[in-house]
Structures are given as C-alpha cells and as structure tokens.
Amino acid sequence: MEIRDHRGKREVDGSSDFPNGFAQSQSETINLSEWREIVTKDDPVIGVHISPGSPLGIEECAKSINEAIWFFEKYFPKIAFRAFVCDSWLLDPHLKQVQPEESNIVQFQKYYNLVPSPTDAEYVTVRTIFGTDAVKNGIDSVPHTTGLQKRAAEFKRSGRRFRGGLGVVRGVVGKRRLISPLTGKKSLQICLSLKFESPGRPEQRILFEQVK
C-alpha cells in the first residue's frame, strides 16, 4: 500500500465501502486523516474456526466471541488483539443470492463486516454443499435434494461462480469489550488494502474504521 502526502494530507488509493462484501470496480482516493487505523499487518488477531454442525445464529456467534474475549483476557492478558477474522466459504457474499434472508448462513454473515476476499476457492463451497463427487465430476453428477443444493445448482448453471469470504469483527483494546452488530450500534466502515506477493497470497492486510 502506497501512502502519499498531498497538500499536507496523507492519502491512499483503495475502497472505503464494500456493499454486501463485494469489491468496487474502481478505487478512490482516501484521506487518511478521516480514518483511524485499527489493524496493521503485524497486529494480533484471532481466527474464527467454524466446526461442522456449529450453530450459526447471531446470538450463538456473540456468545462464542465473548467467551473467547474472556478466555484471552484471563489467560493471555498481554495480548491486545485487534479483531476476530473469519475466512470461510460461509462468508461468500454470493450466498445471499442463493439463500433466503432468514437462513442461518445469511444471519451468520450479518454478524461480520464482510470485506472482499482474494480467495478463489469455489471447490470448497461445491464440496461442502454437494459432496466430493461433485468436485470431481460436476454438480449435475450428484442428486440435489436440499433447497440449498437446488438453488446453488441454479446459481452455477447461470455461469456465476462462488468465492471465498472474509469477515471481520472488531476485537478489544485492553479491557474494552467489542462492539458488534448485535448491540444495535452501527457497523464499522472498513477500508481493506491488499498487496499480493503471488496470486491468492495476501502480503499485507490493513483495516481502518471511519472517524465519526
């Protein structure tokens, strides 16, 4: 990421808004004096792992996140982590085009600030929804019995692709608790900058929140 000085202002090219988790086709010039850096590439973050069969509701997510905060404050008090980060097929924003609003997947995505992911791992989504044989032989080689399978198959047949997804929940600084969509407060606006060493391998990931 290249930060420029322009007429006394620190500026960078990037995207300050990700509607529904999708990257914008055009970048904009962002005045960094209007933004506060919250996560740099060397800051500790906590990765969220989703075990098979785990409940995905917002209340369950909040419970798990807050239990993790308690655990790290108690046993690793010197680690001032900045956020929870989840990299999963479940956070692919395309799934909102497949699943109904009340579905567990869409509700799970609402807990996170979705930002564009560089991961092109459609095979993970196909394997999880349709099974391993669908990865090898195509989605039409296996039966489609669930509503998710039928809608995902229509999505694929239309020529569209699934991708990976990336979600961020702001963590804590010291003893301050996180703010999440569950509290009713406004979601954070996040600026994500990605720099690649090679395709699919982010070298640098920096997050900002807008100063209100």
Secondary structure, 3 states (H helix, E strand, C coil): CCCEEECCEEEEEECCCCHHHCCCCCCEEEEHHHEEEEECCCCCCEECCCCCCCCCCHHHHHHHHHHHHHHHHHHCCCCCCCEEEEEEHHHCHHHHHCCCCCCHHHHHHHCCEEECCCCCCHHHHHHHHHCHHHHHHCHHHCCCCCHHHHHHHHHHHCCCCCCCEEEEEECCCCCCCCCCHHHCCCCCCEEEEEEEEECCEEEEEEEEEECC
